[in-house]
Amino acid sequence: SALYGADLTVILQFDASHSLRAASTMQLEAERLLKDSGVSLDWRISNQRSPYESFPRLAVVKMRGRCEMTGILVGAGEAEVLLGVTYKSDGHVIPFSEVKCDAVRATLAAAHLPSNPEVRDLLFGRALGRVLAHELQHVLNRSGTHTESGVTQKYLSAARLIGDHID
């Protein structure tokens, strides 16, 4: 059964340095994309939470690599690379996901981003938010299936990651 209409606490675990602007943009974008499902997200950073807190519905997301726009990684271009993953155990989706920041940044190499560092950060955050929303949909639906369009399609191109609308 789907868990729509529920609150979901998302614990973010950052591997390495990250941009606060990109991270907050990521959170806003993920909230916007999941709002239509009736899901509200509650955010925690793994090293800033109390050991006594408990959460009725939880997803843990590891933010892998450097989650900041420190130069574009060249070479990946439009190849279909894995931008995120949600894990399964015994064939069942479990609430543990990863967002691969370096792969997202490399995918954006094809997008000809503006040179303004603040705009680049915001677009990177939007892209991360779409990957994150995609993975959280797997957790919420307890399913690994993908759709033909929208944020839950199997592959998100650079244009879909940063465009004004995701189709």
N, C-alpha and C positions, 0 to 999 in steps of 0.2 A: 504493500500500500504506500502511496506517496505521502510525504510528510508536509504537504503544503499547509499554509496557515500557521506555521510553527515558527518559533524563534530558534535560531541556530547560533551558537557561540563558536566563533572561528578563532583558534589560537594560531597566530603566525609565528613561525620560527625562522629568523633570518640567519642564513649561513655566514654571511659576510657583510661588508659595508652596504648600505642602501640609502637611497634618496628619500628623505621624509616627504618631499613634495610628490614624488612618484608613488610612494606608499599610500598617502592619503587620497590621491587621485584614484588609485587602484581600488581602495575601499569604497569610495563613492560610486565608481563605475559598477562594481559587483553588486552593491546595494540597488542601484538603478535597474540592473538587468534582472535581479531576482524579485524585485518589488511586485511585478505583475503576477508572480506565483503566490503572493501573500506571505512570503518569507521575509522576516526581518533579521538582520545580521547584527550580532553583538561581537565586537572585536576585542581581542586580548593579544598582547605581545608576550611570548612565552616567558621571558625573564622578568616580566613586570606583574606577575599575578601571584595572588596569595595561595599558599598550599592548601588553605582551608576552603577555597571556593569549590563549589560543585555546580555542574551544568547539566540540565536535563537532556540537551541535545548538543553534541559537540562535534566539531571537525578540526583536525590538526593539519595545518598546511606548512610544509617546509618550503621556504623561499630559497631555492638553490642558486648558487653563484652570486655575482655582484648585481644587485638590483638597483642599478643606477646607470645613467647614460654616459658612462666614461668612454667616449669614443665608440664608434660603431665597429662591431666585429665584421670583417670583410670575409666573403667566401660562401656564406650559407645561401644568400640570395633567396630565391623562391622555392628552394627544395623543401619538400614536406618533412619538416623536422618535428620531433616530439617536443611540444611546448609545456606540457604538463602531464601528470599521471595521477590517477586515483587507484589505490591498491585494492586487491581482492584477496580474500582468505577462504579457502575451501569453496571457491566459485562465487562467493558473496562479496559484494562491494562493502568495504569498511571505510570509516570516516578518516582516512589518512591519505593526504594528497601531497603532490609536489608541484610547484610552479618553477620552471627552468628559466630563470632570468637571462642567462647568457644566450640561450637559444631564442628567446623572444627578442632580445636586442639584435641578434644576428639576423633574424627574419626581417626586422625593420630596416636592414641595410638596403632592401629593395624599394623602400618607400620614399626615398629622397626627402628626408625630414628637413625642416627649416633649420638654419644655423643657430637661431636664438636658443640658448641652453634651457631657459625656463619653458619654452614651448616644447622642446624636445622631451624634457622631463614629464610634462603633462601628457604628451602623446604616449610616452613609454608607460606611464601609470595607467592610461586608458587601456593599452594593450594588455598589461598585466592583469587589470581588472576583468577583462573579457576571458582570459585564460583561467583566472581564478573562478569566475562565475561558471564557466564550463565544467570545471572539476567539481565545484560544489553542487551542480545539478546532478552529477553522477551520485554524489553522497546522498542528496535529498531524495532522489528517485530510487536509490539502491539498485542502480542499473548501469551497465556499461554501454548502453546503446546510444547511437548518435542519430541526428535528424538530417534532413536534406538541406535545411537552411537555419539561419539564426546562430546563436552562440553555442548551440550543442551540435553543430556539424563537426565531422571528424577533423577537418583541416581548416584552420583559420589563416588566410593569407595576410600579408602585411597590410593590404588595403582594408580588409575586414577588421584587422586588429585596431586600426587607428581612424577609420572613416567616421563621419558624423553619425551614421546609422549602421547597424550590423544587420545584414539581410539574411 
